[in-house]
Amino acid sequence: MPFGIGFIFLLMLVGGVAAYWGDRVGMIVGKKRLSFLGLRPKYTSQVVAVGTGVLIVLFTLTTLLIVSNSVRTALFGMEELQASVETLSAEVAEFELKRAELEASNQELQRTNQALEAERSRLEGERAELQRELSSLREQLSSTRDQLGQAREELQALQQNLEVIRFLGEQFFNVAANLFDAHFIVHKGDVLHTFLVDVTQGREKTVQALREGLAEGERRLAELGVGDAETGDILRLDRVIELVEGQMITFSAEEVLQGAAQSLVDGAEQGYESVIVQVIASTNARAGDPVYGSFLFVVNQLAFAEGEVLGEATFDPRLPRSQLYEQLWTFLEVEIGGVARANLLPPGGDYGGVSVAEAYEVVDQIARHNTLVTVQAIAARDVWVYDSLDVRFELVVQQ
């Protein structure tokens, strides 16, 4: 039961009890004809009846105030409750306002969420479309790569054919130029450069030595006006070899160089220490034209041992000294020089020689005799193929 209804029923009960007992006490006082403060008995009984009712009500209310906190609050805390109610009402109103704002925000967020969901769906569709396009592009790229590979193979084949045609053109041009007596700076078979390679130093250094030798050969050809110095197209090693049934095979300059280096390294395994490398012209070349070259290998071995007789000639000491000198110099230039050129491969064509003073000294020794004198040219030291000739002379007097 709510407190208010119970309190009303309690007040009604207390009022009834107070009226009943007030009336009873008033009747008792009235029957006894008691007087209070000089009042007549009739009024005294009325005063006692009212006072008794008041006391009963006061006692009941006092007891309720002591026992019940709700009664105390209802009688003395109403204003405070009203203030609290007003405060709470204001807070409720504020909360209601915030709730409305939150609901508005919630609705806005829901609309935003719907928009984002729609955007996400659109982006998912675009992503799927891009995936399909990417797959298509990958297939196209794969196909393009295959086509590019085929095109490169065709280009390589065309380049090889071009090299074949160029080589054959050079050959035909050289033949035609020979027929029409063209002026060549370099002729087929000319030695373009000669150098020595130590084949015991390993493949890498052997390749480097070949490159250095080729560079020196190109420098000399450039000085002669062969090839194009700006583009570096001076000395070419690439070649075309004709096989049976008209088939052609091409070798690049690097392949020729590496093959030459391998041959030199193989020579080291056979016990050779140094090999003379000659770059030989394979084609004719005019001014401005490149020349094709090839390698010629000669083992650098002992050509003449120390003390070996290289040649001899007999002289008549009765002849004038000038004539003896001419005969001696002819012997040295023709016979000894021919021996050197036939057996030696020195750089720059320098086969060594005899000074004028040495030649006059030999003539003086010949002139001191009265009979024929044989002059022998002897190797003054061990002379190798890639070396210069160093000679000394011995005189043999005929009896």
C-alpha positions, 0 to 999 in steps of 0.5 A: 500500500502506498505511504500516502493512502496509509497515512490518510487512513491512519489520520482518520483512525487517530481522529476517530480515536481522539474524538471517541476518547475526548468525548468519553473523557469530557462526559466523565468530567461533565458528570463529575461537575469538575471546574477548571480555571473557574470555568463552568463544568459544561465548558470545563468538560468541553475543554477537557474533551478537546484537549484529550483529542489534541493530546491523542493526536499530538501523541500519535504524530510524535510517535509517527515522527519518531518511528517513521522517516517518511512522516518526518519527510512528509511534514518537514522536508516537503520544500527540500523535496520540491527543490530536489524535484525541480533540480531533477526535473531540470536534469531530466529536461537536460538529459532529454535534450541530450538524448534528442541530440544523441538520437539526431547524431545517431540518425546522422551516423546511420545515414553516414553509415548507409552512405559509406556502405553504398560507397564501399559497395561501389568501390568493391564493384570498381575493385572487381572491375580493376581486377578483371582489367588487371587480369586482362592486362597480365594476359596481354603482357604475357602475350606481348612478352612472347611476341617480344621474345619472338621479335628479338629472336627474329632481330638476332637472326636478321642481325646475323644475316646482316653480318653475313651480308656485310662480311660478304659485301666486304669480300666482294668489295675487296675483290672488286677493288683489287680488280680495279687496282684500288688504293689500300692502306692495309692489304690482306695478310699484313701483320697489323701488330705483334705482341708477346703473351705470358700464358701461365698467368691464367685466363683472366690476365690472358684475356686482358693481354689480348685486349691490350694488344688489340687496343695497340693495334687499333691505335696504329691503324687509326694513325694510318687512317684506317676505320672510324676513330670516333665510333671505334670501328677500326679493327673487327674480329667478328667473322662469318664461316661458310659451312657445307651446303651454303650454310653460314655461322657467325662469331662475335668479336667477344667469342673470337677473343675468348676462343683465342684466350682459351687456345693460349691457356690450353698451350700453357697446359702443354708446357708453353710459357709465352706465345707470340700473338700476331694480328693478321689482316683478313681483308683489305682496307682503304682510308676510313674503312675498318679492317677484319683481323684474325689471330696467328699464334707462334710459340716463343721458343729458342731460335738461336743458341749462344755461339751458333753461327748465323752466316759467313762470308769471305773477304779479300783484304787487298781490296780498298777499305770502302769496298770491304765495308760495302761488302760487309754491310751487304752481308749483314743486311742481306744474309744475316738480316734475312736469317733474322727475318726468317726466324724472329718476330720482334716488335716493330720489325727491329731485328737488331743490328751492327753499329757503324763503329763495329762494322769499321772495326771488323773491316780493320781486322780484315785489312790486317791480313794478306790472305782471304778472310772468312767472317762468321756472324755468331749469336752473342747470346741465346735469342728467342723468336720474340727477340732482337738479334745480337751478334759477334764476329769471328775471323777465320784466315785461310791458309 
